[in-house]
Amino acid sequence: MDRALEGLLAVLALICSVIPHEVAHGYVAWKLGDPTAKLSRRLTLNPLRHIDPIGSILIPGILVFMRLVTRVNVPVFGWAKPVPINPWYFRDPPRGIMYVSLAGPATNMGVALLAAGLGRLLWLTGPPDFLYWPMVFLTYLGVISLFLAFLNLLPIPPLDGSKVLAFFLPPDLRRQYLSLGMFGILILFALLYFTPVLQWLGEVAFRIWGYISW
């Protein structure tokens, strides 16, 4: 029962990490003149507007199962439905895309800092018997948020980091580089199974969480 509850809290923490990430993309795009996300009713924290059955439930559920039942130490990650944007509304489309892309990882870092602050507050005010499961949730929330921030900053199309890097490339090279986005998921899964990159990102997220949390 404890393992099941821990898994549920991990998936809930993931949802609480990916939804603000996507909302931040849409909000910054809206502030830059693009109403697409707002008209699509995606500038909301309502999870029903953002949950992707595969990226928000199936993949995280499999990863949580591997961690808690088979004891395989894999990072828990997933994704929500991408918020639609139309960069042609931006005064400077490449720069606007960069700002929109940075908004997601920056929001994840903010969520991690918020989780750390709430954890410190609970530690000071909450009764010891009440602290365990809230602390478990806040730890998952902080670590997963940091992990998603670092993961999305990888310069692999279509991750956010690739759009930041693309801003600094010449136009022709930018188009060729971003066209690799169709292979991005395959590259990510190759990194997951054949390299220690994702494990390293998870370790970095844990270390940073250790510095900012209680």
N, C-alpha and C positions, 0 to 999 in steps of 0.2 A: 504493500500500500504506500509506503514511504517513497519507493522508487517511482511509482506511478504518479504520485503528487509532485515529485521533483521534475519528472518529465513534463507534466502539465504546466508547471511554472516556467520551465525553459521555453516551451512553445509560446506561452503567453508573453514572456519577455521578448521573444523574437518578434512577435506581432507588434508589441509596443516600441520596437526599434525600427522596423521597416516602414510602418505607417507614417510617423513623423518625417522620415527620410523622403518619402515620396511627396508628402504635402509640402515640404520645404521647396522641392523642385518647382511645384506648381505655383506656390506663393511668390517666389522670386520671379518666375516668368510673368506672373500677373503684374507685379510691380514694375517690370520692364516693358509692359504694354501688351502682353499676350493674354487674352481672356480665355484661351482654349480650356485650361484646367478648370477655371471657375464655371464656364458654361457647361462643362462635363460633370459638374457637381463633385469634383475631386478635392476641393479645398476644405476638407472635413476630416476629423479624426475618427469618424464612423468606420469601423473595420469592414463592414459589409461593402463599402465602396472601393476597398483596396485589396482585399484578400484574393490571392491567386491560389486555386485549389492545389496546384502542384508545388509552387514555390513557397507558399505560406503554411501548408498543412502536410502534404505528402513527404517532401524532401526533409523538412525539419523533423517530422515524426520518425522517419527511418534513421536519421542521425542520432536522435535522442535514444531510440531503441538500441542502436549500436553502442552508445556510451553507457547506458544504464544496465543493459541485460548482458551483452556480449563483452562489456568492459573494453571495447576498442576506443582508444582516445582520439576521437575526431572532433573538429570544431563543429558547433551547431550553427548553421546559417540557412538563409532562405531569401525570398524576395516577395515583394508585393507587385500588383499590376502596375506597370510604369504609368506615371501621370502624363497625359498627352500635352505636348507643347508645339507651338508653331514659331520657329525662330524668325520667320519673315516679318513678324510683328516688331522685332527688335530693331532699334536704330543701327546697331552694329551687331549683326547676327553672330559672328565668331566670338566676340567678347561676351555677348549675352548668354550664349551657350556655356561658356566657361563659368560665368557667375551662377547660372542655374545648376550646373554640375557640381560646383563646390558647395552649394547649399545643403545637399544631402549629407555628405560626410561631416560637414560642420555641425549640422543638427544632431547627428549621432554622437558626436563628441559632447555636445551640450546635454544630451540625455544622460550620458555617462556621468557627467559632473553633477547633474541633478540627482541621479541615483546615489552617488557618493554622499551628497549633502543630506539626503533623506536618511541614509544609513547612519550617518553620524548623529543626526537628531534622534532617531529611534534608540540608538545605543545609550544616549544620555537620558532619555525620558521613559522608555518603555520598560515594563517588567520583564525580567529574564526569561520567564516561561513563554512569553509572547513573541520573543525576538527571533527565534530560529527560522521559521518559514518566511517571514517578511525579509529577513537578511538573505536567505537563499534566493528569493525572487530578485531583490535588488542587486545581488552579485551577478546573477544571470543577465539582468538588464544592463548593468554596466559593462560587463565583459563582452556580451554580444554586440552592444552598441559600438564599442571601441573596435571590435573585430570587423564589423561591417564597414566602419569608416575607413579602416586601413585596406580592407579588401577592395572597396569601391575606388580607392585612390590608385590601385594598380593600373598602369597604362596599357590595359588590354581592352580593345573595343569589344562591346559597347559600354564598358564600365566608365564611371565618372572621370577617373584619372586620364583615360584616353582623350576625352573631350577637352580637358584642361591642357594636356600636352599638345593637342591638335591646334590650339590657338596660336602656338608659337611656331608652327610649321608653315612653309609656303603653301599657297592655295592648292596647287596641283598635288603636292605630297600629302596635304591634309585630307583631300578626297580619297586618295588611294589608301591612306592609313585607316580612315574611318570605315572604308568599305570592308575591312576585315571583320567588322562586327558580326557578320553571319557565322563566323567561326569561333566567336568569343566563348560561348558555352563549352564547346569542345576543348578549347585551350584551358578553361578553368577546371574541367574535370580531369584533364591530363595533369594539371598541377596538383590536384587533390590526390591522385593515385600514384603518380610517378615522381613527385618531387616533395621536399619538405616545406615548400613555401607556405602553404596554408597552416601547417602545424607551427611554423615559425611565427606567422601573424597571430595565431592564437596565443602563443607564449608571450609575445610582445603585449598583447591586449591584457593578459593576466598580470604582467609585471607593472604596467601602467596603472591598472586598477588597484594593485597593491599600494602604489604610491598615493593615489588620490582618495582611497576609501579609508574606512576606519582601521 
